[in-house]
Amino acid sequence: MKSDHLPIDESIRLANEEFEDVMESNDVVKGLATIEPYREQSVYHSFIRCLYLIMTAMTSVEKVDIEAAQQSVNDSIKICNKYRKTGLVLSVMKMIKTPNYEKYTDCDYCKQILRTRSQWESETSRLTFEGGVRMSTGFSHLAISNTPPKILRIINFLGIRGVESVGWAQINKVAFELPALFSQLARLFRILCWTYGDTHGGMGPINIDICTQLLDKELNKYPKNLMLNIFRAKVEQLNGKIDSAIEWYLRLLDDPHVTPRRFLYFELTWCYALQSNWDTCIEYAEKFRTGSLYTPAIATYMEAVFRYAKSAINDDQDEKQKATELFELVPTLRIRHLGKTMTPEKAAIVRAQEYIKNNEQLILPDVAILYDMNYMLCIRGDTIHQIT
């Protein structure tokens, strides 16, 4: 390996220390500044930098952040290519034919290296490499196996297969049996899937008990971590403890390092909707919608539904007029991805059009949207009052 690269053990150690520091402090900006001097000398520092910029782009959906994340991916690829081993024969062959380095990014090649390589710089480097390979393999299987059927047929036709059980087995191996960076990322991914994937993917919080146990262990280690505390608030919500969940979300909004503010507005909107606290629900729905780049059609439809619910209960014509204006706006906010509109967004558009066609009337749209988003399960049976 070239001399300007950090020794691999030092690279792993420093990268892990920086990752741990950000987990404890939530200060991603400081973390990126610390990583910057090493990003061209260490593939692991480059990876963490790329990870932080991608997470920032996903939470903000701002053009500047997305471009920075894209550039960080390109930078990581360049650094990986920069430190590939070379020799006289390879140099001569390169003059004759330009190698396609893209093939070396395939998980199959990395798995082959893991199986056949007999000498490693250290056991730490081997375990870290194994964690990265297994995590990539797991994500590949999960992504392919959960691809929409029409696209999946094309992928399978090309000879690419994905088995969900294999994907989870690989992720679990990394999360609970391997050390350091990739292990922590795999555990965060597991908690994310248990709290959000299962819940809103239609299965329900079937793994909430084991999720709570793992989350408690992680919070004992990183009590101030923003992401873990968001998961804690979500668990409270799923257990029907809406007041407690609201307290957690409001506390997180006061954190100076919080970046996904709009995401917290989204969750607070549903919490207050579950309580039929329409004034506060509308307040956060409007905050979520204003300037939102997260499917603006859905954000607008949400606010329209909650304003309509309030107008129906209070016989408030001014509120109904605001709801009507928002319903009329929804179809104009359609966003197409690869020529198609996402199913939830399409449903919002169709229902908004039905509202206009039915003389500004919908039957229990607030109950329908809570059911569609699988938030009805958050209502505890002992909190339901009989309607007389």
N, C-alpha and C positions, 0 to 999 in steps of 0.2 A: 504494500500500500504506500502511496506517496508520502513523503516526509512531512508535508505541510498539513496532513490530516492528524487530528488529535489521536493519540493511542486509543484503541477501541474501548478498553476498560475505563479510561478517563472520560471518554465521550459518553459512555453509558451512565457513569456515575454522575457527571455534571448535569446531564439531561434529566436524570431521575430527580436530582436535588431541585432543579428548577421547576419541574412538574409538581413536586411535593410542595414547594413554596407557594405556587399559584393555587393549589388545592386548599392551602391553609389561609391565604390572604385574599383570594379572589381578584388580585390585582394583575389582570392580563396585560395591561399596558406596561407595567414594570417588568413583567416576565418577558415580553417581546424585546424590551430594551436590553435585558440581560442576555438574551439569546443572540442578539444581533452580531456581536463580535465573533461568535463561533459558527454562525450559520453556513459559512463556506468552508469550514474545517471539520465539520461533524455532521454525518447523515442523520443522527438522532436529534441534534438540535434543529436541523432543517425540518425534520418531521414534526416536532413539537410546534415550531413556528407555523408551519402549514396548518396544523390542527387548530391552533388558536385563531388564526385568521379565517378559517372556514367556519368555525363556530360563531365568530363575530358576524360574518356575512349572513349566516342562517338566522341569527336573532334580529339583525337590523334590516336585512334585505335592501340595503342601500347600494346604489351602483358603485360607489367608490370602494366599499367594503368587498363587494363581489369581485371587482377587478383586482383588488389586492390579494384576495384568496386565490384567484386564477393564476396570478403571477407567482404566488408562493408555490403552487403545484409545479409550475414550469421550472422554478428555481430548484426545487427538490429533485426533479428529474435530471437536471443538468449536473447537480452535485453528485448524484448516484453514478452518472456516466463518467464524471471526472475522475472518480476514484476506482474505476474498474482496473483490474490488473492487466498489464500489457507486457509484451515481450518482443524479441526480434522477429519471430515468425509472424506474430499477429500484426506487427507494424508493416511487414512486407505485404501480407495478405490485404491489409487495409488499403495499400496503394492500388491493388488489383480490383478489389471489390469492397464497397462500403458495407460494413456489417449493419444488420438491423437490430439495434439494441432494444427495440420495443419488445422483442420476444422474451427478453430476460426479465421483464416485469411480470410475466405470467406466474401464477402461484405454483403451477406444475414444476417449473424449473427450480423454484425456491424449495419445494418439497424434495426434489431430487438431490439438491445440495444438502439438505438436512439429513437425508437418508444415507448418503454416500461419503460425506466428508468425515474424515477420521481425526484430523488435527484442528484444534480451535485455539484462539489466543488465550481463552480461559473458559471455565464453566459458565461464568456470567454471560460472556458473549454468546455461547451456544444457547443458553436458556432464553436470552433476549431475542435471538434470531428465531428460535422455535416459537416463542410467543407471537411474534409478528407474522410468521407463516401460518400458524393455526388460526389466528384472528382473521387474516385475509381469506383463508379457505372457508372459514365459517360464514363470513359476510357474503362471500360469493354464492354459497349454497342457499343462504336465506334469501338473498336478493333474487336469484333465479327462480327458486321454488315459489316465491310470492309474486311473481310477475303476472300481470293480467293474461288470461288464456290465449287471446289472439296473438299477442307478442311472444308468449311462451312457445307456441307452436313453431314460430320462425326460429327461435333460439334452439329448440330441440332438433329442428331440421338441420341446423348447422353442427349438430353433434355435441352441444353443450347441455349438460344436465345439472340439476340442482336438487338435493334431497334435504328437506327441512330438518329432519332428525339428525343428519350428519352435521349440518351447520350448527345446531345447538350443542351437539356433543363437543365440537371444536371450541366454541365460545366458552362452554363450561370448563373445559380443560384449562384454558388460559386463565379464566377468572378465579378458579379455586385451587389450581395445582401449580401454577407457574408464578414467578416473582415479578415485582417491579412494575414498570410503566404499562405494558400491554395488559397485565393482569388487572390493574386499576381501571383501565379503559373498558375492559370486558365486563367488569362488575357494574360500572356505570351504565353500560349498554343493557345489561340484564335488568337492572332496576327500571330503566326507561321503558323497556318492553313490558314489564309486569305492570307498571302504573298507567302507561298511556296506550301501548300497543294492544295488550289484551283487552283493556277496558273499552276503548273506543273502536277496536277492530271487530267487535261483535261477540267476543268470547266472555267478557265480563272479568272482574278482578279475581280470577280463580286461584291465583298464586299470591294473594295479598298477605298471607301469614308468613310465608318464607321471604317475601319481599321485605316485610317489616323487620324480620330478624336481621337480614343482611343490611338493611338501611340503618338500623340501630348500631351495628358494628362500625359502619363507615362513619356515622355521625360522632361516635366516640373518638374516632381518630381525627376527623375534620369537622369539629362542631360548628364552625362558621362558614363552611363551604356553601356557596349560593345554590349550586345545582342540587346538592343533597337536601338542602332545606326546602327547595321547591318540590322535590319528591316527597318530603315529609308532609308538606301542606296538602299535596295530592292524596296521600294515604289517609289523612284526616277527612278529606272530602269523600273519599270512597267508603269510609266507615260511617258515613252519615253525620259526622261531627262538623256541620257546616260553619257554625260560629267559630270553632277552633281553626278551621281552614282559613276563614276570612282573616282572623288575627295573624296567622302566619304570613299570608300574602301581603297584608298591609305592612307588616314588619319588614318584609323583604323589599318593599318599595322604598323604604327609607335607607336601604343600603347604598352607600356612595358608589359602589362598584357594579351595581346592577345594570345590565345592558338589555335584557329582554323585558323591558317595562311593558311593552305592548302585549306580550304573552301573559304577564300578570294581570293586565286589564281584562284580557280574554277570560281567564279563570275566575276573576272576581265577578264578571258579568254573569257567569253561570251560577256561582254561589248565591248571589242575590236573587237570581231568577228562581232558584229552588226554594227560596224563602218568600217568594212573591213580593219582594221589596222592590217595586217597579221603579221608583224614583232613583234609587242608588244603582239599580241594574242598568237603567238607561244612561246614567252618568258615565259608567265605565264602558258601556257598549259604544257610546259616542266617542270616548277617548280611544277605544280600539279601532273604530272605523276611520277617524280623522287622519288622513295621510297614510292610511294602511296600505301596504303593498302585499299583505297576506290575503290573497283572493278578495279584493274589494267587494265583489258581488255578495259573498257570504257575509262579510262584515256589515254591509248595508242592510241585507235581509234580516240579520239578527236584530239590529236596532229597530227596524221597521216593525218586526213582530212584537217586540217588547213595548213599543209605543202603542201599538194597536191593542195589546192586552190591557194596558193601563187605561186607554180611552174607553174600552168596553166596560171595565169595572166602574170607572168614575163618571161615565157618560160625558167625557171631555172631548168636545168637537175640535178644539184647537190641537190637541194631541193626535186625534185621528187624522187631521189634515197633514200634520208632519209625517205621520206614518204613511199616508197615501203618497206623498212626494217621494219618500224613500223607496216605496214599492215600485213606483214608476221609474226610478233611477236604476234599479237592480239589473234589468235586461241590457242596459247600455254598458255595463261594467264587465261583461263576459271576457274571459281570458282563455285563449286557445293554446294548448300545448300539443305540438305535433299535429295540429289541425283538429284536435279534440278538446272538448270542455270536460273538466273533472266532474264525476258523477254528483258529488255534493253541491257543486256550483250550479250544475244543470238543474238539480232539484229546486234550488233556491230561485232560479230564474223562472221555472215553470210555475211555482207557487205564487210568485209575485205577479205573473201574468194572470193567474186564476183570480187573484184578488181584484184586479182591474175588471176582468170579464164578469165577475159575480157581484157587480155593483158595490165594490169595496167591502166585501164580506169574506171572512174565512172562519172555519169551524175549529176552535181551540188550536190556533197555530203555535201558541207558546208550549202547550203540552206536546204537540207533534214534534217541534224542534228539540225539546228535551229528550223525547223518545228516540229520535233519529240519531242524536249525538251520544246516546246511551248514558245520559245523566240521570235518568229516572231511577236507576239503581242506587243512587246516592241518597235517596229519600228513605229514612228509617221508618219502619212500620209504627213505632211508638210515637212518632211525631205527626202522624196523619190524623186530622180531625174529621169527624163525620159531617157530611154536608146535609143540612136539614132544610 
